[in-house]
């Protein structure tokens, strides 16, 4: 387990959330571009690296778990309202979004699990980029809730911890330190891949109104794919 990965995953999400205290807006053009870039990057890494690896280790039946992960993300979004890919529904004075917080934390925990095996440096950067706008959106919702700003910061820190915790848990599983679970690692990875596929494709399809890309977002998507290809075939 590498400390720099844990630090990057934690601070990217935390800083993304803290930015809401500076900008005071539910979204910015820059964050939308980051979201588009990270979505393209995450999708590319999933199909180029994660899927071949998990099929090699788990066999053809692993597709059932990928489908299960895809459906699980759909279920979680009934509570999170799509905040994982930048959707923000703001209502002044709304109550604490308990379901949204739990769903988003579970999502972040599962996203950290693939990092427990192998290098996966490219995936670390992709998840870190993805969590910046997600944390910003979460901060926007929390600020409109009836809670103190100090509590908002604590909750953002809690969210930022979930992905590193998923990484740590997966590391223990992959190295056989959690008895009886290591044999199911490929199946767990299949579920995580299904979640990645849902998140990344949703980001790409919802990059703009009527599913049309403007020039900046198209460039961001192309950069995300290009960086993934460089990491897969050159680096």
PyMOL commands that set and color helices and strands:
alter all, ss='L'
color gray80, all
select helices_A, chain A and resi 3-18+20-23+29-58+62-80+83-85+98-116+121-143+149-174+182-205+209-211+215-233
alter helices_A, ss='H'
color red, helices_A
deselect
rebuild
show_as cartoon
